[in-house]
Amino acid sequence: PFGAMIPGAMVALSIGLLLELPVAATSIFVVLGVVGIGLGGEMTYGQTLSFLRNPETVWWGTAGTTVKGAVWGLLGGAVFSIGFLFRRIPQKTIILTFILMILGMYIGFKLINDPMIIYFSDPANPRPESWGALLVGALVLLLFLKFKLKKTDFKIIFRFAMLGMVGGGLGFGLGGFWMVMGSYMPDVIFKSWWKAMEFTFGFLLGGSLGYAAWLCRNELQAIIIKDWKLPEVAF
């Protein structure tokens, strides 16, 4: 999770610079980016990636990386985008949102991960998975905010969550095939196939969040001008 916090901060800073956010707004945005993307790092996936090296389990491993990447992007994108609306969401609502998210994560862990209903690690050497916890936590967060926020404000969070889910799922799912390639050609071009997987995952997840920001640029401009009392600027 500590390693995952770094790209969360970097993508938040990148979007903050591109949208010319004020420093105070960027600092809040970075914190929520760190938390949102860092949460995905709680998931264990080393054994899931090991399935990619075995022809008999490669597709199960791909399913696991795709699911975990999609959940990572779903929750990360949702938490990440709350930063844009930080000044218009009451603090009590934000606190309650995260409390409910944690409660949802606990329920998801007990219902899905703890009983190993769908398990993407090695049953012979079990590790506690948490993708189900993050999935339920994300759904609870989105459902609560849907009823608490204005339709236009929730649309921003929903867009970041959905595009984050797509980018995370494709990034981790497709990136895993570098591991497959590496198992057949370990000494071709380079040996850091794990890094190639991580770069692909980061590129597509970060790109999807950047694309969400671009799609919402007009709404975000209006929010920034109104909430932070800035002069109108053209993004």
C-alpha positions as CSV (number, residue, x, y, z in Angstrom):
1,P,0.0,0.0,0.0
2,F,2.9,2.4,0.6
3,G,4.2,1.9,-2.9
4,A,0.7,2.4,-4.3
5,M,0.4,5.7,-2.6
6,I,3.2,7.2,-4.7
7,P,1.4,6.9,-8.1
8,G,-1.7,8.1,-6.4
9,A,0.1,11.3,-5.5
10,M,1.7,11.6,-8.9
11,V,-1.4,11.3,-10.9
12,A,-3.2,13.8,-8.6
13,L,-0.3,16.3,-9.0
14,S,-0.3,15.8,-12.8
15,I,-4.1,16.5,-13.1
16,G,-3.8,19.4,-10.6
17,L,-1.1,21.0,-12.8
18,L,-3.0,20.4,-16.0
19,L,-6.2,21.9,-14.5
20,E,-4.2,24.7,-12.9
21,L,-5.7,24.0,-9.5
22,P,-4.7,26.3,-6.6
23,V,-2.2,24.9,-4.1
24,A,-4.8,24.5,-1.4
25,A,-7.1,22.5,-3.7
26,T,-4.2,20.4,-5.0
27,S,-3.1,19.5,-1.5
28,I,-6.5,18.1,-0.7
29,F,-6.7,16.4,-4.1
30,V,-3.3,14.7,-3.5
31,V,-4.3,13.4,-0.1
32,L,-7.4,11.7,-1.5
33,G,-5.4,10.4,-4.5
34,V,-2.9,8.9,-2.1
35,V,-5.7,7.3,0.0
36,G,-7.8,6.2,-3.0
37,I,-5.0,4.5,-5.0
38,G,-3.2,3.3,-1.9
39,L,-6.2,1.3,-0.8
40,G,-5.8,-1.0,-3.8
41,G,-2.3,-1.8,-2.6
42,E,-3.8,-3.7,0.3
43,M,-4.7,-6.5,-2.1
44,T,-2.4,-9.5,-2.3
45,Y,-1.6,-10.4,-5.9
46,G,1.8,-12.0,-6.0
47,Q,0.3,-15.5,-6.1
48,T,-2.3,-14.4,-8.7
49,L,0.6,-13.3,-11.0
50,S,2.3,-16.7,-10.5
51,F,-0.7,-18.4,-12.1
52,L,0.3,-16.6,-15.4
53,R,3.5,-18.6,-15.6
54,N,1.6,-21.9,-15.8
55,P,-0.3,-22.6,-19.1
56,E,-2.9,-24.5,-17.1
57,T,-3.8,-21.6,-14.9
58,V,-2.9,-18.6,-17.1
59,W,-6.6,-17.6,-17.8
60,W,-7.5,-17.9,-14.1
61,G,-4.6,-15.7,-13.3
62,T,-5.7,-13.2,-16.0
63,A,-9.2,-13.2,-14.5
64,G,-7.7,-12.5,-11.1
65,T,-5.6,-9.6,-12.2
66,T,-8.4,-8.1,-14.3
67,V,-10.8,-8.3,-11.3
68,K,-8.3,-6.9,-8.9
69,G,-7.2,-4.2,-11.3
70,A,-10.9,-3.2,-11.9
71,V,-11.7,-3.0,-8.2
72,W,-8.5,-1.0,-7.6
73,G,-9.5,1.5,-10.2
74,L,-13.2,1.6,-9.1
75,L,-12.5,2.5,-5.5
76,G,-9.5,4.6,-6.3
77,G,-11.3,6.7,-8.9
78,A,-14.3,7.2,-6.6
79,V,-12.2,8.4,-3.6
80,F,-9.8,10.3,-5.9
81,S,-12.6,12.4,-7.4
82,I,-14.1,13.4,-4.0
83,G,-11.2,15.9,-3.9
84,F,-12.8,18.0,-6.6
85,L,-16.0,18.4,-4.5
86,F,-14.3,18.7,-1.1
87,R,-15.5,22.2,-0.5
88,R,-19.1,21.5,-1.4
89,I,-19.6,18.3,0.5
90,P,-20.3,18.8,4.2
91,Q,-17.6,17.4,6.4
92,K,-20.0,15.2,8.3
93,T,-21.0,13.6,4.9
94,I,-17.4,13.0,4.0
95,I,-16.7,11.4,7.4
96,L,-19.8,9.2,7.2
97,T,-18.9,8.3,3.6
98,F,-15.6,6.8,4.7
99,I,-17.1,5.1,7.7
100,L,-19.7,3.4,5.5
101,M,-17.0,2.5,3.1
102,I,-15.0,0.8,5.8
103,L,-18.1,-1.0,7.0
104,G,-18.8,-2.2,3.4
105,M,-15.2,-3.4,3.2
106,Y,-15.7,-5.5,6.4
107,I,-18.9,-7.0,5.0
108,G,-17.3,-7.7,1.6
109,F,-14.4,-9.4,3.3
110,K,-16.6,-11.6,5.5
111,L,-19.0,-12.5,2.6
112,I,-16.5,-13.0,-0.2
113,N,-12.9,-13.1,0.8
114,D,-12.9,-14.8,4.1
115,P,-14.9,-17.9,3.0
116,M,-12.8,-17.9,-0.3
117,I,-15.9,-18.1,-2.4
118,I,-13.9,-16.8,-5.4
119,Y,-10.2,-17.2,-4.7
120,F,-7.4,-15.9,-6.9
121,S,-4.4,-17.1,-4.8
122,D,-2.9,-20.5,-4.0
123,P,-5.2,-22.6,-1.8
124,A,-2.2,-24.7,-0.8
125,N,-0.5,-21.6,0.6
126,P,-3.5,-19.3,1.3
127,R,-3.2,-15.6,1.7
128,P,-6.0,-13.3,2.9
129,E,-7.4,-11.6,-0.2
130,S,-9.4,-8.4,0.0
131,W,-10.6,-7.5,-3.5
132,G,-14.2,-8.4,-2.4
133,A,-13.8,-6.1,0.5
134,L,-12.8,-3.2,-1.7
135,L,-15.5,-4.0,-4.2
136,V,-18.3,-3.8,-1.6
137,G,-16.7,-0.8,0.0
138,A,-16.7,1.0,-3.4
139,L,-20.3,0.1,-4.1
140,V,-21.5,1.3,-0.6
141,L,-19.6,4.6,-1.1
142,L,-21.1,5.2,-4.5
143,L,-24.6,4.3,-3.4
144,F,-24.4,6.6,-0.4
145,L,-23.1,9.5,-2.4
146,K,-25.7,9.0,-5.1
147,F,-28.4,9.9,-2.6
148,K,-26.4,12.6,-0.8
149,L,-25.0,14.7,-3.7
150,K,-26.5,16.6,-6.6
151,K,-26.9,14.7,-9.8
152,T,-24.3,16.8,-11.5
153,D,-21.8,16.4,-8.7
154,F,-22.3,12.6,-8.4
155,K,-21.9,12.3,-12.2
156,I,-18.2,13.4,-11.8
157,I,-17.5,10.8,-9.1
158,F,-19.3,8.1,-11.1
159,R,-17.4,8.9,-14.2
160,F,-14.0,8.7,-12.4
161,A,-15.1,5.4,-10.7
162,M,-16.2,3.8,-14.0
163,L,-13.3,4.9,-16.1
164,G,-10.9,3.9,-13.2
165,M,-12.5,0.5,-13.2
166,V,-12.0,0.1,-17.0
167,G,-8.5,1.4,-16.9
168,G,-7.5,-0.6,-13.9
169,G,-9.0,-3.8,-15.2
170,L,-7.4,-3.5,-18.7
171,G,-4.1,-2.3,-17.2
172,F,-3.7,-5.1,-14.8
173,G,-5.3,-7.8,-17.0
174,L,-3.4,-6.9,-20.2
175,G,-0.2,-6.0,-18.3
176,G,-0.2,-9.5,-16.8
177,F,0.6,-10.9,-20.3
178,W,4.1,-9.4,-19.9
179,M,4.5,-12.0,-17.2
180,V,3.3,-14.7,-19.6
181,M,5.8,-13.5,-22.2
182,G,8.6,-13.4,-19.7
183,S,8.0,-17.0,-18.7
184,Y,8.7,-18.1,-22.3
185,M,11.4,-15.5,-23.2
186,P,13.2,-14.7,-19.9
187,D,16.3,-13.2,-21.5
188,V,14.8,-11.3,-24.5
189,I,15.2,-7.5,-24.6
190,F,15.1,-7.2,-20.8
191,K,14.3,-9.3,-17.7
192,S,12.1,-6.9,-15.7
193,W,8.8,-8.4,-16.9
194,W,7.2,-7.5,-13.5
195,K,8.1,-3.9,-14.1
196,A,6.6,-4.0,-17.6
197,M,3.4,-5.3,-16.0
198,E,3.4,-2.5,-13.4
199,F,4.1,0.2,-16.0
200,T,1.3,-1.0,-18.2
201,F,-1.1,-1.1,-15.2
202,G,0.0,2.4,-14.1
203,F,-0.2,3.9,-17.6
204,L,-3.7,2.7,-18.3
205,L,-5.1,3.4,-14.8
206,G,-3.5,6.8,-14.7
207,G,-4.5,7.5,-18.2
208,S,-8.1,6.6,-17.5
209,L,-8.3,9.0,-14.6
210,G,-6.7,11.7,-16.7
211,Y,-9.3,11.0,-19.4
212,A,-12.1,11.3,-16.9
213,A,-10.7,14.7,-15.8
214,W,-10.6,15.8,-19.5
215,L,-14.2,14.7,-20.0
216,C,-15.3,16.6,-16.9
217,R,-13.1,19.7,-17.6
218,N,-16.0,22.1,-18.0
219,E,-17.8,21.0,-14.9
220,L,-14.5,21.0,-12.9
221,Q,-13.7,24.5,-14.2
222,A,-17.0,25.8,-12.9
223,I,-16.5,24.0,-9.5
224,I,-13.0,25.4,-9.1
225,I,-14.0,28.9,-10.0
226,K,-17.0,28.9,-7.6
227,D,-15.7,26.9,-4.7
228,W,-12.2,28.4,-4.6
229,K,-13.3,31.9,-5.8
230,L,-10.9,32.1,-8.7
231,P,-11.1,34.2,-11.9
232,E,-12.4,32.4,-15.0
233,V,-9.6,30.6,-16.9
234,A,-9.7,28.5,-20.1
235,F,-8.5,25.0,-19.6
